Amino acid sequence: MKISGFGRVIDAELRVNFAKSNNIYTYLLPNESQMDRTVMVKGKEMIMLGSYNYLGLIGHPKINQAMKDAIDKFGSGAGGVRLLTGNHILNQKLENRIAKFKGAEDAVIYSSGFIANLAVISALFDKEDRLIIDKYAHQSIYRGCNLSGASLERFKHNDMEDLRRVLEESKNFRKKMIIVDGVYSMEGDIAKLPEIIKLAKEYNANLMVDEAHSLGVLGETGHGINEHFNIDVKDIDICMGTLSKTIPSIGGYIAGESRMINFLRHYSDPFIFSAALPPSDVAASIAAFDILEEEKDRVIRLRENIKKYRDGIKKLGFKTIEAPTPIVPIIIGDDMSSFKFAKMMQNNGIYVLPVVYPAVPKDSGRLRTCLMSSHTDEDIDTVLDNLEKVGKEMKII
């Protein structure tokens, strides 16, 4: 039996073919230039409104030079897994840099943020434990929980009363861990961390925060959700982050107490059995953390762009979710309308993508628009003008 005959494959194929036949397929556009405030697609310049390059660091001269220097010294690849032959000296330098940036004892890096979540959750917990996650947690968190074999329970998104209910029902488990996103990737809102920490202490639960979308975004200097709320980082047992969003490279990390990090280096499968990151990507990440602390105006500019754009969205009358982050969802409704809206925006030179079920709840399809510090006032005005035009044409506003 051919794999292509499986039901799930056929269902997905039908959905994709329907979008293509109706000229509303919007994914897998071929970028022909560097990712910045604009990109070239099929010879046409488009304003980028969907990138995670929040501080506009892709292509920074210092980062590019760091990558080139690393290639000259170490070559193109690590040549093995970290535990054996692939542990070049830049790895430890980056891990020390991350630990210092987050105020943690130590840190360990992985090949992606997705893998980092799989690694830490599956390594630390088993069937005797309970994992308590926000309903809107990232898919990688769900997958890590499934791999661990631990009991999994969800609480309503950012609902502290429901979190208390789940914690109350979880008293008899050996270990309990609450897992939340710092900034939720589909909603753009922020975890209610002070209240979550209070409940974690009350019920003797551990806490893990996924900072994939909050590093470089939250806090006066971009140090993340603990800076945003002025929280002692020691109140977060496991701090996870990525090296592919604000930090413009590839990889993920876990930061926390040194005993836990040492355990992960020797007992988490993705560390032991995956090839180490290429030296050039590690060097890029080190340089980016330095730049993040040196060029504080990037965080300030991002915050200004967020305010201008969110004020404009609100004035136009679109349905969105209030939050001080660069992820600004524009709720459209049904899936096909979301695809059509995105396609019309792309035809007008705005690179934006729809997000639909199952990535978001049914009938809450949306454009997930993302701001960058490198966007100009003129870029934002152009985007808002086109949103208004398409929104009125489709009778969304």
matplotlib code that plots the C-alpha trace (Angstrom):
import matplotlib.pyplot as plt

x = [0.0, 1.4, 1.7, 0.0, -3.1, -3.5, -6.6, -4.7, -2.6, -5.6, -7.5, -4.5, -4.1, -7.7, -7.4, -4.3, -5.6, -8.9, -6.9, -4.7, -7.6, -9.4, -6.2, -6.1, -3.1, -0.6, 2.1, 5.7, 6.4, 10.0, 11.9, 14.6, 16.3, 17.4, 14.7, 14.1, 11.3, 10.8, 11.6, 11.7, 9.2, 9.1, 10.8, 8.4, 9.3, 6.8, 6.5, 7.2, 4.5, 5.0, 8.6, 10.0, 13.0, 11.6, 14.7, 15.8, 19.1, 19.2, 22.1, 23.7, 27.3, 28.7, 26.7, 27.6, 31.3, 31.1, 29.7, 32.4, 35.1, 33.7, 33.6, 37.2, 38.3, 36.0, 34.6, 31.0, 29.9, 30.5, 31.3, 29.5, 27.2, 28.2, 28.8, 31.4, 33.3, 31.1, 31.8, 33.7, 34.6, 31.9, 29.2, 30.3, 30.8, 27.2, 25.8, 27.7, 26.3, 22.8, 23.1, 24.4, 21.7, 19.0, 20.5, 20.6, 23.3, 23.8, 22.3, 22.3, 21.7, 19.8, 19.3, 15.9, 13.4, 11.0, 13.7, 14.6, 11.0, 10.9, 14.2, 13.7, 10.1, 10.6, 13.9, 12.7, 9.2, 7.5, 4.2, 4.4, 4.2, 1.7, 2.3, -0.1, -0.1, -2.0, -4.5, -2.8, 0.7, 2.9, 2.7, 6.2, 5.2, 2.3, 4.7, 7.2, 4.5, 3.3, 6.8, 7.4, 4.5, 3.4, -0.2, -1.2, -3.9, -4.7, -6.1, -8.1, -5.9, -4.5, -7.4, -5.9, -9.1, -8.9, -5.2, -6.0, -8.6, -6.1, -3.5, -6.0, -6.8, -3.1, -2.0, -1.2, 1.3, 5.0, 6.0, 3.9, 5.1, 3.2, 4.2, 3.3, 4.5, 5.9, 4.2, 1.6, 2.5, -1.1, -2.6, 0.2, -0.7, 1.4, 1.3, 0.1, 3.4, 3.2, -0.1, 1.2, 4.3, 2.1, 0.0, 3.1, 4.5, 1.2, 0.9, 4.6, 4.7, 7.6, 7.4, 8.6, 8.3, 8.8, 10.3, 10.5, 8.5, 9.4, 13.2, 14.2, 10.6, 9.5, 11.3, 12.8, 16.0, 14.5, 15.7, 12.3, 9.3, 11.1, 12.3, 8.8, 7.3, 10.4, 10.4, 13.4, 14.5, 14.9, 11.1, 11.2, 12.7, 13.1, 13.6, 13.4, 14.1, 15.0, 17.9, 15.8, 13.6, 15.0, 18.3, 18.7, 20.3, 19.0, 18.7, 17.0, 18.1, 17.2, 18.5, 18.2, 20.1, 23.4, 22.5, 19.5, 21.6, 24.3, 21.7, 20.3, 23.8, 24.1, 20.6, 18.4, 18.2, 18.2, 21.5, 23.1, 21.9, 21.7, 24.6, 25.9, 25.0, 27.3, 30.0, 28.9, 25.3, 26.6, 28.9, 25.9, 23.9, 26.8, 27.2, 23.4, 23.2, 26.0, 24.2, 20.9, 22.5, 24.6, 21.9, 19.1, 17.4, 16.2, 13.9, 12.7, 11.9, 10.1, 7.9, 7.1, 6.1, 3.9, 2.0, 1.6, 0.4, -1.9, -3.5, -4.1, -5.7, -8.0, -9.0, -9.9, -12.2, -10.6, -11.0, -7.7, -6.2, -4.8, -1.2, 2.1, 3.8, 4.7, 2.4, -0.9, -3.6, -6.3, -9.3, -11.2, -13.3, -13.8, -10.8, -11.6, -12.1, -8.7, -7.0, -8.7, -7.8, -4.2, -4.1, -5.5, -2.9, -0.2, -1.5, -1.1, 2.5, 2.0, 3.6, 1.2, 0.0, -3.3, -3.4, -6.4, -7.7, -6.2, -3.4, -6.2, -9.8, -12.4, -13.9, -11.2, -9.0, -6.8, -3.9, -1.0, 0.8, 4.2, 6.1, 9.8, 11.9, 13.2, 9.7, 9.4, 6.5, 5.7, 5.7, 3.1, 1.0, 1.0, 0.0, -2.8, -4.1, -4.2, -5.8, -8.5, -9.1, -9.3, -11.2, -13.9, -14.0, -14.5, -17.0, -14.8, -14.8]
y = [0.0, 3.4, 6.0, 8.5, 6.4, 7.1, 9.0, 11.9, 12.4, 12.4, 14.9, 17.3, 17.0, 17.8, 21.0, 22.2, 21.4, 23.3, 26.4, 26.2, 25.7, 28.7, 30.8, 31.4, 29.3, 31.6, 29.3, 28.4, 31.7, 31.7, 34.5, 35.8, 38.2, 38.7, 38.7, 42.3, 44.9, 44.0, 40.9, 40.0, 37.3, 36.3, 39.6, 41.7, 43.7, 43.0, 44.5, 41.6, 41.3, 37.8, 37.4, 36.5, 38.8, 41.1, 43.3, 43.2, 41.5, 39.3, 40.6, 42.6, 43.2, 42.0, 38.8, 38.1, 38.6, 36.3, 33.6, 34.1, 34.0, 30.8, 29.1, 30.1, 28.6, 25.6, 24.8, 24.2, 21.6, 20.2, 16.7, 14.8, 15.0, 17.2, 14.4, 12.8, 14.8, 17.8, 19.9, 22.9, 25.7, 28.0, 25.8, 26.5, 30.2, 30.5, 28.5, 30.8, 33.8, 32.6, 31.8, 35.3, 36.9, 35.1, 35.2, 31.4, 29.1, 27.3, 26.6, 23.9, 24.4, 22.1, 22.0, 23.9, 25.3, 22.5, 19.9, 21.8, 21.4, 17.8, 17.2, 18.8, 17.6, 14.0, 13.7, 15.1, 13.6, 10.2, 8.4, 9.3, 13.0, 15.5, 18.2, 21.2, 23.3, 26.3, 25.2, 27.4, 26.1, 25.6, 22.2, 21.3, 21.4, 19.0, 16.7, 16.8, 16.0, 13.0, 11.7, 11.9, 9.5, 11.8, 12.6, 15.7, 18.2, 21.5, 24.7, 27.4, 30.0, 32.4, 31.5, 31.4, 30.0, 27.0, 26.6, 26.5, 23.8, 21.6, 22.1, 21.1, 17.9, 17.1, 17.0, 13.3, 13.2, 12.8, 15.9, 18.7, 21.2, 24.1, 25.0, 28.2, 30.4, 33.8, 35.2, 33.0, 32.7, 32.7, 35.2, 37.6, 37.9, 37.4, 34.7, 36.0, 35.0, 36.7, 34.9, 31.6, 31.8, 32.4, 29.4, 27.2, 28.0, 27.5, 24.0, 23.1, 22.8, 23.5, 26.1, 26.1, 29.2, 29.0, 32.3, 31.7, 34.9, 37.0, 37.1, 40.5, 41.6, 41.9, 43.9, 47.4, 46.0, 42.9, 40.4, 38.7, 38.0, 38.1, 41.6, 42.6, 41.7, 42.4, 38.8, 36.9, 34.4, 31.9, 31.7, 30.0, 26.5, 25.9, 28.8, 27.8, 30.0, 29.9, 31.1, 31.6, 34.6, 37.7, 35.8, 35.4, 31.9, 28.4, 26.4, 26.4, 26.4, 25.4, 27.6, 26.8, 25.3, 23.7, 20.2, 20.0, 21.3, 18.8, 16.0, 17.1, 17.0, 13.4, 12.0, 13.9, 12.0, 15.0, 16.1, 12.7, 11.6, 14.8, 16.4, 19.6, 23.0, 24.3, 26.6, 29.5, 29.4, 29.3, 32.2, 34.2, 33.6, 34.8, 38.0, 38.6, 38.4, 41.0, 43.3, 43.0, 44.4, 47.0, 48.4, 49.1, 51.5, 48.4, 47.4, 51.0, 51.3, 48.0, 49.2, 52.4, 50.4, 48.1, 51.1, 52.8, 49.6, 48.4, 51.9, 51.8, 48.3, 49.4, 52.6, 50.6, 48.4, 45.0, 42.3, 41.6, 40.7, 43.5, 43.0, 45.0, 42.5, 42.5, 39.5, 41.2, 38.7, 40.1, 37.8, 37.1, 34.1, 31.1, 29.5, 30.4, 34.1, 34.1, 32.6, 35.0, 38.1, 37.0, 36.4, 39.8, 41.4, 39.5, 40.7, 44.3, 43.7, 42.8, 39.5, 38.2, 34.7, 33.2, 30.9, 28.5, 25.4, 23.3, 25.8, 28.0, 27.2, 26.6, 29.7, 32.0, 32.0, 35.0, 36.9, 36.6, 39.9, 40.5, 43.8, 44.4, 47.3, 47.9, 48.7, 52.4, 54.6, 54.5, 50.7, 50.7, 53.3, 51.3, 48.1, 49.9, 51.4, 48.0, 46.4, 49.0, 48.5, 44.7, 44.7, 47.0, 45.0, 41.8, 43.4, 42.5, 46.1]
z = [0.0, -1.0, 1.7, -0.7, -0.3, 3.5, 4.5, 6.1, 3.0, 0.8, 3.0, 3.1, -0.7, -1.3, 0.9, -0.8, -4.3, -3.5, -2.5, -5.6, -8.0, -6.5, -6.7, -3.0, -2.1, -0.3, 1.2, 0.1, -1.7, -3.0, -1.3, -3.7, -1.3, 2.3, 4.8, 5.9, 5.9, 2.3, 0.2, -3.5, -4.6, -8.3, -9.1, -7.1, -4.0, -1.2, 2.3, 4.8, 7.4, 8.6, 9.7, 13.1, 12.4, 15.1, 15.6, 11.9, 12.7, 9.6, 7.5, 10.3, 9.2, 12.5, 12.4, 8.8, 9.6, 12.6, 10.4, 7.8, 10.4, 11.9, 8.5, 7.8, 11.1, 11.6, 8.2, 7.3, 9.8, 13.3, 12.1, 14.9, 17.9, 20.8, 23.3, 21.0, 18.3, 17.5, 20.5, 19.0, 21.4, 20.2, 21.6, 25.2, 24.5, 23.2, 26.2, 28.6, 26.7, 26.9, 30.6, 31.3, 29.2, 31.0, 34.5, 34.7, 36.0, 32.7, 29.3, 26.6, 22.9, 20.5, 16.8, 16.9, 19.3, 18.5, 19.4, 22.6, 23.9, 22.9, 24.6, 28.0, 28.6, 27.5, 29.5, 32.8, 33.2, 33.0, 33.8, 37.5, 36.8, 35.5, 32.9, 33.0, 29.9, 28.6, 25.9, 23.4, 24.0, 21.0, 19.2, 20.2, 23.8, 23.1, 21.3, 24.2, 26.7, 24.5, 24.3, 28.1, 28.9, 31.7, 32.5, 30.4, 31.5, 29.8, 31.3, 29.5, 27.9, 30.4, 32.8, 36.3, 38.0, 35.6, 36.3, 40.0, 39.3, 37.4, 40.1, 42.8, 40.9, 40.4, 44.1, 44.1, 41.3, 42.1, 40.1, 38.5, 36.0, 34.5, 30.9, 29.2, 26.3, 27.1, 24.1, 22.3, 18.7, 17.3, 19.7, 20.4, 24.0, 27.1, 29.8, 33.2, 34.7, 38.1, 38.9, 37.4, 39.6, 42.7, 41.9, 41.2, 44.6, 46.3, 44.8, 44.8, 41.0, 38.7, 35.9, 32.4, 30.0, 26.3, 25.2, 21.5, 20.7, 23.8, 23.7, 22.3, 22.4, 26.0, 28.6, 28.5, 27.0, 25.3, 27.9, 28.0, 30.1, 33.4, 32.7, 31.4, 34.8, 36.9, 38.0, 39.5, 36.9, 39.6, 39.8, 36.4, 36.6, 32.9, 30.5, 26.8, 23.8, 20.1, 18.1, 14.9, 15.6, 17.3, 17.2, 13.4, 13.2, 13.9, 17.1, 20.5, 24.1, 27.6, 30.5, 34.2, 37.1, 36.3, 37.6, 35.2, 32.3, 33.0, 33.1, 29.7, 28.1, 29.1, 29.0, 26.5, 23.2, 20.8, 22.4, 22.3, 18.9, 16.8, 15.0, 16.6, 15.1, 12.4, 13.9, 11.6, 13.0, 16.6, 15.9, 14.5, 17.6, 19.9, 17.8, 17.9, 21.7, 21.8, 19.4, 21.2, 24.3, 22.4, 20.1, 22.5, 20.0, 18.1, 20.9, 21.3, 17.6, 17.6, 20.4, 18.5, 15.4, 17.4, 18.9, 15.5, 13.8, 16.6, 16.9, 13.1, 13.3, 16.1, 14.3, 11.2, 13.2, 12.7, 15.3, 17.0, 20.4, 22.6, 23.7, 23.5, 21.2, 17.5, 16.7, 15.8, 14.7, 12.4, 13.0, 9.7, 10.6, 8.2, 6.5, 2.9, 3.7, 5.5, 2.5, 0.1, 2.3, 2.4, -1.3, -2.1, 0.2, -1.5, -4.9, -3.5, -2.5, 1.2, 2.2, 4.8, 5.5, 6.9, 9.9, 10.0, 11.8, 13.4, 14.2, 15.6, 16.8, 14.1, 12.6, 14.0, 10.9, 10.7, 9.3, 11.7, 11.0, 12.6, 13.0, 12.8, 14.1, 10.6, 9.3, 8.3, 9.0, 5.3, 5.3, 8.1, 6.4, 3.2, 5.0, 6.9, 3.6, 2.0, 5.0, 4.9, 1.1, 1.2, 4.5, 3.0, -0.3, 1.7, 4.1, 7.1, 8.3]

ax = plt.figure().add_subplot(projection="3d")
ax.plot(x, y, z, "-o")
ax.set_aspect("equal")
plt.show()
